[in-house]
Amino acid sequence: MVSIFDIFGKDKEPKSASVAKERLKVIVAHERRARNAPDYLPALQNDIMAVIRKYVDIDPEQLQIDLNEEGNFSVLEVNVNLPK
């Protein structure tokens, strides 16, 4: 049921300050992970990018590699946004 306050009340879109705050949290978390990353991670990312570019033309921004520590082992996460 929709109330009159829902129609004329608060905006449905988040305020720009809260959006900026959330984006900043993501950037800070990414930078923290990058500082603790092993030295070989940038070279590994370049190698993976070279292999992907053999088959698909992508920008470096379309490839994200993260190394997550889970107990006694590490998990390498590779996310690639491929063009259609």
C-alpha positions as CSV (number, residue, x, y, z in Angstrom):
1,M,0.0,0.0,0.0
2,V,1.4,3.4,-1.0
3,S,0.9,6.2,1.4
4,I,0.7,9.9,0.6
5,F,4.1,10.3,2.3
6,D,5.7,7.9,-0.1
7,I,4.4,9.9,-3.1
8,F,5.2,13.4,-1.9
9,G,7.8,12.7,0.8
10,K,11.4,11.7,0.7
11,D,13.3,11.3,-2.6
12,K,13.9,7.7,-3.7
13,E,17.4,8.5,-4.9
14,P,20.2,8.6,-2.4
15,K,21.9,11.9,-1.6
16,S,25.1,12.7,-3.4
17,A,27.0,12.8,0.0
18,S,26.0,9.3,0.8
19,V,26.9,8.0,-2.7
20,A,30.3,9.7,-2.4
21,K,30.8,8.2,1.1
22,E,30.1,4.7,-0.3
23,R,32.4,5.2,-3.2
24,L,35.2,6.4,-0.9
25,K,34.8,3.2,1.3
26,V,35.3,1.1,-1.8
27,I,38.4,3.0,-2.9
28,V,39.9,2.8,0.6
29,A,39.2,-0.9,0.9
30,H,40.8,-1.5,-2.6
31,E,43.9,0.6,-1.6
32,R,44.3,-1.4,1.6
33,R,44.2,-4.7,-0.3
34,A,46.7,-3.3,-2.8
35,R,49.2,-2.4,-0.1
36,N,49.1,-5.9,1.3
37,A,49.3,-7.6,-2.1
38,P,52.3,-9.7,-3.0
39,D,55.0,-8.2,-5.3
40,Y,54.2,-10.5,-8.2
41,L,50.5,-9.5,-8.5
42,P,51.1,-6.6,-11.0
43,A,53.2,-8.9,-13.2
44,L,50.5,-11.6,-13.0
45,Q,47.9,-9.1,-14.0
46,N,49.9,-8.0,-17.0
47,D,50.4,-11.7,-18.1
48,I,46.7,-12.4,-17.7
49,M,45.8,-9.3,-19.7
50,A,48.2,-10.3,-22.5
51,V,46.5,-13.7,-22.7
52,I,43.0,-12.3,-22.8
53,R,44.0,-9.7,-25.5
54,K,45.0,-12.6,-27.8
55,Y,41.3,-13.3,-28.1
56,V,39.4,-10.1,-27.1
57,D,40.3,-6.5,-27.2
58,I,39.8,-5.1,-23.7
59,D,40.9,-2.1,-21.7
60,P,43.1,-2.6,-18.7
61,E,40.3,-1.1,-16.6
62,Q,38.1,-4.1,-17.6
63,L,40.4,-6.5,-15.7
64,Q,40.4,-6.7,-11.9
65,I,42.5,-9.2,-9.9
66,D,42.3,-9.6,-6.2
67,L,44.1,-12.0,-3.9
68,N,42.1,-13.0,-0.8
69,E,43.6,-14.7,2.2
70,E,41.4,-17.5,3.5
71,G,43.0,-19.5,6.3
72,N,46.0,-21.5,5.1
73,F,45.6,-20.6,1.4
74,S,45.0,-17.6,-0.9
75,V,42.3,-17.3,-3.5
76,L,43.0,-15.4,-6.7
77,E,39.8,-13.7,-8.0
78,V,39.9,-12.6,-11.7
79,N,37.0,-10.5,-13.0
80,V,36.9,-9.5,-16.6
81,N,34.3,-7.3,-18.3
82,L,34.2,-8.7,-21.8
83,P,32.6,-6.7,-24.6
84,K,29.5,-8.0,-26.3
